[in-house]
Amino acid sequence: MKNFIFQNPTRLVFGKGQIAKLSELLPDNVNLMLTFGGGSVTKNGLYDQVKEALKGRNYMEFWGIEANPQVETLRRAIQTGKENNINYLLAVGGGSVLDGTKLIAAGIASEHDAWDIVMDIVAEKQIPFASVMTVPATGSEMNGAAVISRAETQEKYGFFGNYPEFSILDPEVTYSLSDHQIACGLADAYTHVLEQYLTTPGQSRIMDRWAEGVLLSVKEIAPEIKKDPRNYDLMADYMLSATLALNDFIRMGITQDWATHQIGHELTALHGTTHGHSLAIVMPGTMSVLKEQKKEKLLQYGERIFGITGGSEEERADKAIEMTEAFYRSLGLTTRLSEEGIGKETIEMIARRFNERDASYGENKNVTGDVTREILESCL
């Protein structure tokens, strides 16, 4: 296990009725701005709950943060925040709203352009922010990462900064999510774990077992949620699984991959593919092309998650990949580029972009543009 320093400062406030605690969680005497997406919170009752919890407080609202938040929109929010001396932000929505809010927090605290902050990778400073989450998927509610799109150039990149001061997670708000949103959220959480787990063998028993616990939980609840998406306990497990999948708890002292995410971001930037769906398409290809590199962990994963014990090592590794793709399909997601009308022109564009960046992703830094081409061709 590698040396590490661990600290996760986010206060997680979990369960039904917890939105009512908003006023006591927020500091007094702040110039507060609430950030929202396209308006779904006005249809599921969440907006009214937030308004009731903030009764007596002064605040302003910024609406319109997109799925895959665009820097062009966030620049307007930053300008609004600066003009109104905003010094605290509350994101109300899914991971995209919170990701966008993280950049707004950095932009208000900086004189630099918002896209320059993203390209610097690490935000030097941010004003404080918190969240009320609606879509379990990204883990943004308890980590310091955000991913931002730039519409004018069809690019999508991540940056890092502070963690939310607190995040409220009420599983009841998930009842209004569509089947596709839930499927993408489950795929996102599952793939987050694989990106941290399916790397170098023998690093940490505790990290392996913790990751496997999240994988098994997501795998077990997925079919049950399909049958009963308003079951509180199932949705609570779903919501907490998505948080635990990417809040630093399962990656202490270990190597990580993230090549699948980098490739998936390109599919989103170029075609608008929902993030979790892009991962369901790319991950089986990554596993297949890097099978020899990942074989020992693939065998462990296959045995512990899918009960694969028979056959040669080659057969067991192939079966683990096959069953991973089958899991994504069981969620109701396609897993092939051709099913989404994406072909070789996109593959060549992504390979070219990665080569121009001199990309070297993955736990062994060997996923170049050329390897990416091979991965995407296996996803056709």
N, C-alpha and C positions, 0 to 999 in steps of 0.2 A: 504493500500500500504506500502511495506517495504521501509526502507531508501535505498538510492542508490547514487552513484556518476556516472555521465555520461560524457563521453568524447569520441568523435570519430574524430581522427585527420586526417583521409584520405581526400585528396582533390579529389573530383570526377569530372572528365572532360568528359562530356557526349555529344555525338552527332556525326553526319557525319562530316568527315574532321578533326576531332580533333587529329588524330594520327600525323598530320603534326606539332603539337605543342610540340612534344616530346623533341626536343632539348632545347626549352626554359623552359620546366618543369624540366629537369634533371640538377643537379648542374654542374658547370664547374669544370674542373680539377679533375675528379674522375677516378679511375681505374674501368671501367665498364665491367661487364659480362652479356650477354643476355642469358636467359634460355628458352629452347623450348621443345616441345614434340616430336612426331614422324615425323613431316614434313608436316602436313596439311596446315600450314601457307604459305608454298611455292606454294601451289596449288590454294589458294583463293586470292592471291595478297597481303596478309597482310605483308609478309616478305619484299616484295619490298617497301611497304609504310614505314615500319620501317627503312629500309636501307636508303631510300631517306631522311627521317626526321633526321637521324643521320649522314648525309653526313658531312665529315670534322672532325668527332669525332673518336677517337681510342677506340676500344672495342673488346672483344673476345666473342665467342659463345660456349655454351654448349648445346648439343642436346641429346634427348633420354629419357626425363622424362616421365614415363609411366602414363597412366590412373591408378589411385590408386598408387601414386608414391612410389617406393620401396627404402628403406633405402640403399640397396646395390648399387643402381645407384647414389643416392645422396651423398654417401661417396666419389665417384669418383669426383663429382662436387666440393665438399668441398676441396678435395686435390688440384684440379686444381686451385681453387680460392686462396688457401693459397700460392701455388707456384708462382702465378702471382700477389700477393699483391692486390687482388680485394677488393675494399671497397664500391662497390655499385652494386646492382643487378636489372635487369629489366626482369620480367617474361613476355613472349609473348605466350599466349595460354589460355587454360581453367583453371578451378579451381585446377585441379591436378598439372599443371605446377606451379601455384602460391603456392599451399600448399608445394610442393617440394622445391620451392625457399625460402620459409620461414624457412625450416630446413637448407638449404644451408647457409642462412644468419646467423643462429645461430651457425652452425658448424664452419664457417670461424672465428667467433668471440670467439670460445671456444677451449679448449684443450681436451674436453670430446668427446667420441665417439657419433656419431649422434643418435644411438638408445638410448643411455643413456639420451640424451637430451629429446627425446620423452617420455621416461619413467619417467623423472622428472616432466612432465606435464607442467611446466612453464619454458620457456627459459630465462636464466639470462640476456643474451644480444644478440643482433643481429646487423649485419651491415645493413645500410639502403637498402630498396628495394621498387620497384614500379611495376606496371603491365600495360599491354595492354591486355584486356580480349577478348576472342573469344566465350566462351560458357557460357551463363547465366545459373546458377544453384546453385553454392555453397555459393555465397555471400562472398567468400574469398577475393574479391577485396576491401572490406570495413570492414573487421573484423580482429581480431588477432588470429584466430584459424587455425589449419592445421591438416590434418589426414594423417598418414603415414603407409604404409604396410611394413612388413618384410617377404620376400618370403620364406626364409629358415625355418621359424617356422609357416607360415600361420597365422600371427597375423596382426591386424590393430588397431592403437590407435591414439588418438588426443593429441595435445599439444597446448599451448597458448603462445603468445609472442606479438611483436609489430604489428602495423597496417601498411599497405602499405603507403608510403608517398603520393603517388597519384595513381589513376587508371584511365585509358582511356577506355571508353565504347562507341564504335561506332556500332550502331545496324546493319549497313550494313554488318559487318563481319559475322553476323549470317546467311546470305543468303546461305552459303555453307554447313550449318549443315544438317545432315541426319534427317529423320523423327524420328528415335529412339533417337538421341541425344536431339532433341527438347522435345520429350515426357518425357525423363528422367529428363531434366532440369526443365520442368514445375512441374513434380511430386516432385522433390527435393525442389523447392521453396514453393510449397503448403504444403509439410510436415514440412518444417522448421517453417512455421507459426503455424501449428497445435501443434507442440511440445512446443510452447511458450503460445499458446492460450487455448488449451484444458486441462486446469489444475484446479486450485482453483478458484471457483466462487467469484464474488464480490470484486475483488482486485482493479480494475481500469477501469472506463468507457472508458477513453481515450485510454488506451492500447487495450482494447477489440475492440473498433471501428476502430482503426488504423489497427489492425490485420485483422478484417473482411473486411476492404477495400482492403487489399492485396489479401485475399482469393477470394473475389468476382471478382477482376480484373483478376486473373489467370483463374478462372472458366469461365469468359466471353470471354477472348481472345483465350483460348485453341482451341475451334472448328473453330474460324475464322482463326487462324494461320494454321490449317490443310488445309484449303481451299486456303490460300494465304500466304505462308511462306516467300515471298519477299515483303510483305507490310511493309514499313518503320515504320509507326506509331504503327502497331501491335507489331513488333519486338522491338521497343523502349519500349513499355509498358512491354513486356516480360522481357527485359533486366533489366529494373529498378525494376520490381517486385522481381526478383531474388536477387537484391542487398538489397532492403528494407526488404526482408524476414529474413535476418540474418546480420544486421549491428547495432544491439543493440537498434534500435529505437522503437521496439514494445515490449520490455521486461523490461522496466524500473520499478523496484520496484515490480516485480511479480515473482511467482514461475514458474519453467520450468520443463519439463519432460525429453526428450532425450533418453528414454528407447528404442524407436523404432530405433533410430540411432545406439545405441550400438549393438542391435541385428542385424541390417542391415550390420554393419561393419563386423560381423562374417560371414555372407553369402558372402560378397565380398572377405574376406580373404580366405575362404574355397573353394568357387566355382567361383570366378571372376565375380560375378553378378554386373552389373553396379550399382553404388551407388543409384541413383534416383529410379531405378527399384526395388532394395531391399526394399526401403521404401514403395513403392506401394504395395508390398507383405505383409509387416509386420504391417503397420499402422492399417488396418482394424482389424487385430487380436488383437492388443494392445487395440483398442477402445472397442472391444467386451469383452475381458477378464476383463478389468478394467471399465466396463460399470457402475457399481454401484458407484464406486469412482468418475467417471467423469460425472455422469448423469446430474447434473444441467447445466454444460457447454455444454454437448451434446445436451440438449434440446434447449439451446440458439443458438448454432451453427446450429442445424437443422432448426430452425425457420428463422434465419437471413440470412443464406447462401442458403438453399434449399427451404425455404417457407413451412416448415412442421409445420402445426398447428392442424391437426385433429388426434384424437385417444388418447389412454391413454399415460401416460409418458413412459411406457415400449415400447409401439408401436412406439412412436415418436423417442425415443433413438435408437431403432433398425433400423428405417427408415433412420436416419442420418448416421448410420454406413453403411447401404446398399448403400446409395447414394454416400458416399465417395468412396467405392470400385468401384461403377459404373463410377465415374469420372475418376479414375485411368485407368479403362479399356477403357474409351472413348478416352484416349490418345494413345491407341494402345499397352498398356502394359498388360502382364499377372499379375494376383494378387494371384496366388496360387503356393505354393512350388511344388506341384505335376506336374504342367504345365512346370516347369523348371527341372524336374527330380531330385528334392531334397526331400529326405525322412527322415525316423525316425532316421537313423544313424547320420545324420547331426544334427538333433534336440537334440539328446542325447549328442553329442559332445559339442554343444554350452551350453547346460544346465550344463554339467560337468565343462566346462571352467569358467562359471559364478560362480558356487558354489565354485570352487577352489580359485577364486579371492575374495570370500565373497562379491559378487556384491549386490548392493542395489540401483537400478536405479529408476528413476521416481520422480515426484514432492513430493511423500510421502515416497520415499526411500524403496519401498516395492516390487520392481521388482527384485526378486532373480532368481537364476538359475531354481528353481522349477516353479516359475511363468512364466519365459521365456519359459520353456517347454510347458506350457499350452497355451501361446500365439502362439507359432510356430505350435503346434498341431491344433489350430483353423485355421491356414493358409494353412493346407494341402488341 
